[in-house]
């Protein structure tokens, strides 16, 4: 129930008088002496008692709680005056009291006092509002952009560049250019064309590169591929010859050029290579085989002859290179010639490291320079020297020491 307030002397009720917020009310009240008001002395004021000179009535003086407005104020907001819409607890934080935690003053839309308007949504006050001259560096710094360090860096780049400076101007290459005229375009095209010296140097360089590649391919072919192919052909010829001997299809006698008729064994060098008739490069030597000197003035004896010199030729490098290491043979090393019926065993006797290709006397029945002094059964191995050239010839001689029929088995030189 709402309590009634004391009436004024005029007989009008408190609710009928002009509201305390009317014009002139605050000035009239503030002009009075402290502790006085429209109702006399204010209880609770400094050195004041109950309403002196107030009209008598049935309403006792109510105690005034000064905690809401501080000392010296009228008793508005007390527990006895419930008609006042503002409670004391709502004015925590007024003069003379401590504000409660999380308190926000009420918004008075009717006030005429100045206040700072709220910033519009989305405005960037840190960038648009200039800092005061006396403000600290922290106060002048813009507010950090949300989203972490990477987001703040991107925001700074968008505003003022990478390091906070002004945005760099467009580079000359990025700036739009006016289209060139036909004459200017032709002039620039001619300026970009290489000169004669540049063209010549490029052609020469390409020629050198092409020549180098071709030489590399040729060397690879000579040193690697010819050996692969010759070994395959020689192995095939050896197998075919052995099959013919086993089947009895081949009989001793005259042989055609390029026809295989024997197998040469050099155990120390691990050489097993077929012997063909003639010394033709294409038909015999380049196919990985060893050739028998059987043409014209260079014709030599066959292994089964009573006396004579059995001369052979072979490559030292490339095309199977069967005689590459004959310079490593020592006197007494065995050299075996295998035919369809017999094994002919020779022992190495001497070597002539270098001789001209025209020295055909090394193929005589008694070879010149071999150290042999009388007729006998000899073998002569010839090849080129130095390696990878054909300027000179190297000669190795051997003397027959055993003739063993195949029916008795392999000789000791091939068994051990």
C-alpha positions in Angstrom: 0.0 0.0 0.0 1.3 3.4 -0.9 1.8 5.7 2.1 0.5 9.3 1.9 2.9 12.2 2.1 2.2 15.3 4.4 0.2 18.1 2.7 1.4 21.7 2.3 -0.2 24.6 4.2 -2.1 25.6 1.2 -4.1 22.4 1.5 -3.0 20.9 -1.7 -1.6 17.4 -1.6 2.0 16.5 -2.6 0.7 14.8 -5.7 -1.1 18.0 -6.8 1.8 20.4 -6.5 4.1 21.0 -9.3 6.6 18.2 -9.8 10.0 18.6 -8.3 11.4 18.4 -11.8 9.5 21.5 -12.9 11.1 24.8 -13.9 12.9 26.6 -11.2 12.6 23.9 -8.6 16.3 23.0 -8.5 17.3 26.6 -8.4 14.9 27.4 -5.5 16.0 24.4 -3.6 19.7 25.1 -4.0 19.3 28.7 -2.9 18.0 27.8 0.5 20.2 27.3 3.5 21.6 23.8 4.1 19.2 21.6 6.0 16.1 23.5 5.0 13.5 22.9 2.5 9.8 23.3 1.7 8.9 21.3 4.7 11.1 22.8 7.2 14.2 21.3 8.6 15.2 18.1 7.0 15.7 15.3 9.6 19.0 13.7 9.3 20.6 17.0 8.2 23.6 18.3 10.1 22.4 19.4 13.6 18.8 19.3 12.6 15.8 17.8 14.3 12.4 16.8 13.2 10.4 19.1 11.0 10.4 22.4 12.9 7.4 24.6 12.1 5.9 21.9 10.0 2.1 21.6 10.3 0.9 19.2 12.9 -0.7 16.1 11.6 -1.2 12.5 12.3 2.0 11.6 10.4 5.0 10.9 12.6 8.3 12.0 11.5 9.8 9.1 9.6 13.5 8.3 9.9 15.4 9.2 6.8 18.1 7.0 5.4 20.8 9.2 4.1 22.8 6.4 2.5 21.1 6.9 -0.8 21.9 10.6 -1.4 24.5 11.3 1.1 24.4 13.6 4.2 22.4 16.8 4.0 19.8 15.6 1.4 16.1 15.3 1.7 14.5 12.0 2.6 13.6 10.9 -0.9 14.0 7.2 -1.5 13.5 6.2 2.1 11.6 3.1 3.1 8.6 5.2 4.3 8.1 6.9 0.9 7.3 4.0 -1.4 5.6 6.3 -3.9 9.0 7.5 -5.1 9.9 5.2 -8.1 13.6 5.2 -7.5 14.9 2.9 -4.8 18.0 3.5 -2.8 19.6 0.3 -4.0 19.3 1.6 -7.5 21.5 4.5 -6.8 24.5 2.6 -5.5 27.5 4.5 -6.4 26.1 7.9 -5.7 28.0 10.5 -3.7 29.1 9.1 -0.4 28.6 5.4 -1.3 30.7 2.7 -2.9 29.5 1.4 -6.2 28.6 -2.3 -6.5 30.5 -4.6 -8.8 29.2 -4.6 -12.4 27.0 -1.5 -11.9 26.0 0.6 -14.9 24.3 3.9 -14.4 20.8 4.1 -15.9 20.5 5.7 -19.3 18.5 8.9 -19.1 17.2 9.8 -22.5 15.7 13.0 -21.2 18.9 14.5 -19.8 20.2 17.7 -21.3 23.8 17.1 -20.3 26.5 16.6 -22.9 27.7 13.0 -23.5 29.9 11.2 -25.9 27.9 9.6 -28.6 28.4 5.9 -29.3 30.6 5.2 -32.3 28.7 4.0 -35.4 29.0 0.2 -36.0 32.0 -0.8 -38.0 33.9 2.4 -37.6 37.6 2.1 -37.1 38.3 4.7 -34.4 42.0 3.6 -34.1 42.6 4.7 -37.7 40.3 7.6 -38.3 40.5 9.4 -34.9 43.8 11.4 -34.4 45.5 10.9 -31.1 46.0 13.8 -28.8 49.4 15.5 -28.8 50.1 14.5 -25.2 48.8 11.0 -25.5 51.1 8.1 -24.8 52.4 5.8 -27.5 50.1 3.1 -26.4 47.1 5.5 -26.6 48.1 6.6 -30.1 48.6 3.0 -31.3 45.6 1.6 -33.3 43.6 -1.1 -31.7 44.8 -4.6 -32.6 42.8 -6.4 -35.3 41.1 -9.5 -34.1 42.2 -12.9 -35.4 45.8 -13.2 -34.3 49.2 -11.8 -35.5 48.7 -12.9 -39.1 45.3 -11.1 -39.3 46.8 -8.0 -37.8 49.7 -8.0 -40.4 47.2 -8.4 -43.3 45.1 -5.5 -41.9 48.2 -3.3 -41.6 49.2 -4.1 -45.2 45.8 -3.2 -46.4 45.8 0.1 -44.5 49.3 1.4 -44.9 51.6 -1.2 -46.5 53.8 -3.9 -45.0 55.8 -1.7 -42.5 53.2 1.0 -41.7 54.4 3.4 -44.4 52.5 4.8 -47.3 51.3 2.4 -50.0 53.9 1.9 -52.7 52.9 3.4 -56.0 52.3 1.2 -59.0 55.5 0.1 -60.6 56.3 1.1 -64.1 55.8 -2.4 -65.5 52.3 -2.6 -63.8 51.2 0.8 -65.1 49.0 0.7 -68.2 50.8 1.5 -71.4 49.5 3.0 -74.5 49.5 0.7 -77.5 52.6 1.0 -79.7 52.3 2.2 -83.3 53.2 -0.1 -86.1 56.5 1.7 -86.8 57.6 1.6 -83.1 56.6 -2.1 -82.9 58.8 -2.9 -85.9 61.7 -0.9 -84.6 61.6 -2.7 -81.2 61.3 -6.1 -83.0 64.4 -5.3 -85.1 66.2 -4.2 -81.9 65.4 -7.5 -80.3 66.8 -9.6 -83.2 70.2 -11.1 -82.6 73.1 -9.7 -84.6 75.3 -11.7 -87.0 77.9 -12.4 -84.4 75.4 -13.8 -82.0 73.9 -16.0 -84.7 77.4 -17.3 -85.7 78.4 -18.0 -82.2 75.1 -20.0 -81.6 75.7 -22.0 -84.8 79.3 -22.8 -83.9 78.2 -23.8 -80.4 75.5 -26.1 -81.7 78.0 -27.7 -84.0 80.4 -28.3 -81.2 77.7 -29.8 -79.1 76.5 -32.0 -81.9 80.0 -33.2 -82.7 80.7 -34.0 -79.1 77.5 -36.0 -78.8 78.3 -37.9 -82.0 81.9 -38.6 -80.8 80.6 -39.9 -77.5 78.2 -42.2 -79.2 80.9 -43.5 -81.6 83.3 -44.2 -78.7 80.5 -46.0 -76.8 79.8 -48.0 -79.9 83.4 -49.0 -80.5 84.4 -49.7 -76.9 81.3 -51.3 -75.6 78.7 -52.3 -78.2 81.2 -53.9 -80.7 82.5 -56.2 -77.9 79.0 -57.2 -76.9 78.0 -58.1 -80.4 81.3 -59.8 -81.2 81.2 -62.0 -78.1 77.7 -63.1 -78.9 78.7 -64.0 -82.5 81.9 -65.8 -81.4 80.0 -67.8 -78.8 77.5 -68.8 -81.4 80.2 -69.9 -83.8 81.9 -71.9 -81.1 78.7 -73.8 -80.2 77.9 -74.4 -83.8 81.4 -75.8 -84.4 81.3 -78.1 -81.5 77.8 -79.4 -82.5 79.1 -80.2 -86.0 82.1 -82.1 -84.5 79.8 -84.1 -82.2 77.4 -85.0 -85.1 80.3 -85.8 -87.5 79.0 -83.4 -90.2 82.4 -81.7 -90.6 85.5 -83.4 -91.8 89.1 -82.1 -92.0 90.1 -80.6 -95.3 90.1 -77.2 -97.1 87.9 -74.5 -95.6 86.1 -71.6 -97.2 87.0 -67.9 -96.2 85.2 -67.1 -93.0 84.5 -70.7 -92.2 85.4 -71.8 -88.7 87.5 -74.9 -88.3 89.2 -74.8 -84.9 89.0 -73.3 -81.4 91.9 -71.4 -79.7 92.4 -71.8 -76.0 94.7 -69.5 -73.9 94.1 -70.7 -70.3 96.1 -67.9 -68.7 94.0 -65.2 -70.3 90.8 -67.2 -70.1 90.4 -66.9 -73.9 88.2 -69.4 -75.8 87.6 -68.2 -79.4 86.9 -69.8 -82.7 89.5 -69.8 -85.6 88.1 -69.1 -89.0 89.8 -69.2 -92.4 91.2 -65.9 -93.7 91.8 -62.5 -92.0 88.9 -60.5 -93.4 87.7 -57.8 -91.0 84.0 -58.1 -91.9 83.8 -61.8 -92.2 86.2 -62.9 -89.4 88.0 -60.4 -87.2 85.0 -58.0 -86.6 82.9 -61.0 -85.6 85.1 -61.7 -82.6 86.9 -64.6 -84.2 90.7 -65.2 -84.8 91.7 -65.4 -88.5 94.2 -67.8 -90.1 96.7 -66.3 -92.6 95.7 -68.3 -95.7 95.9 -65.8 -98.6 98.6 -65.4 -101.2 102.1 -64.6 -99.9 100.9 -64.6 -96.3 99.6 -68.1 -96.4 100.8 -70.2 -93.5 100.7 -73.9 -92.6 97.8 -75.7 -90.8 98.4 -77.1 -87.3 98.5 -80.7 -88.6 101.4 -80.0 -91.0 104.7 -81.8 -90.3 106.6 -78.5 -90.3 105.6 -74.9 -90.7 104.2 -71.8 -89.0 100.5 -71.6 -88.0 99.9 -67.8 -88.2 96.8 -66.2 -86.5 95.6 -62.6 -86.3 93.1 -61.0 -83.9 91.9 -57.7 -82.5 93.5 -56.2 -79.5 90.8 -53.7 -78.8 87.1 -53.7 -79.8 85.2 -56.4 -81.6 85.7 -58.9 -78.9 89.4 -58.1 -78.5 90.6 -61.7 -78.1 94.3 -60.7 -78.2 94.2 -57.7 -75.9 96.4 -59.2 -73.2 98.7 -61.4 -75.1 101.6 -59.2 -73.9 101.1 -60.8 -70.5 102.1 -64.2 -71.7 105.4 -65.6 -70.3 107.6 -68.3 -71.8 106.1 -71.7 -71.0 102.5 -70.6 -70.9 100.3 -73.1 -72.8 98.4 -72.2 -76.1 96.1 -74.9 -77.3 94.4 -75.3 -80.7 91.4 -77.7 -80.7 90.3 -79.3 -84.0 87.7 -82.0 -84.8 90.1 -84.9 -84.1 93.1 -83.5 -82.2 94.4 -81.1 -79.5 97.6 -79.2 -80.5 99.5 -77.9 -77.5 102.1 -75.1 -77.9 104.1 -73.3 -75.3 104.9 -69.6 -75.5 108.5 -69.1 -76.5 109.2 -65.4 -77.3 107.6 -62.0 -77.9 108.3 -59.1 -80.3 106.6 -56.0 -78.6 106.8 -53.7 -81.6 107.3 -54.2 -85.3 106.1 -52.4 -88.5 103.0 -53.9 -90.2 105.2 -54.6 -93.3 107.4 -57.1 -91.4 105.9 -60.2 -93.0 108.9 -62.3 -92.2 107.5 -63.0 -88.8 105.2 -65.5 -90.7 108.0 -67.4 -92.3 108.3 -71.2 -91.7 111.3 -70.3 -89.5 110.1 -66.9 -88.1 112.6 -64.0 -88.2 113.3 -62.6 -84.7 111.6 -65.5 -82.9 114.9 -67.1 -81.8 114.1 -70.4 -83.7 117.0 -71.6 -85.9 115.5 -74.6 -87.6 112.3 -75.8 -89.1 109.7 -77.0 -86.8 106.0 -76.7 -85.8 105.4 -73.2 -84.7 102.5 -70.8 -83.9 102.5 -67.0 -84.4 99.9 -64.6 -82.8 99.8 -61.1 -84.3 97.8 -58.0 -83.1 98.0 -54.2 -83.2 99.9 -52.0 -80.8 99.8 -49.7 -78.9 96.2 -50.2 -77.7 93.4 -48.4 -79.6 95.8 -47.9 -82.6 97.0 -49.9 -85.6 100.3 -48.2 -86.2 102.5 -51.1 -85.2 102.2 -54.9 -84.6 102.9 -57.1 -81.6 104.1 -60.7 -82.3 104.0 -63.7 -79.9 105.6 -67.0 -80.9 105.0 -70.5 -79.6 106.4 -74.0 -80.2 104.3 -77.2 -80.4 105.0 -79.6 -77.5 102.1 -82.1 -77.7 99.7 -83.4 -80.3 96.8 -85.3 -78.4 93.9 -87.1 -80.1 90.5 -86.1 -78.8 89.9 -89.8 -78.0 92.4 -89.5 -75.2 90.6 -86.6 -73.6 91.7 -83.1 -73.0 95.3 -82.2 -72.5 96.6 -81.3 -69.0 96.7 -77.6 -70.0 92.9 -77.5 -70.3 92.2 -79.8 -67.4 94.2 -78.0 -64.7 
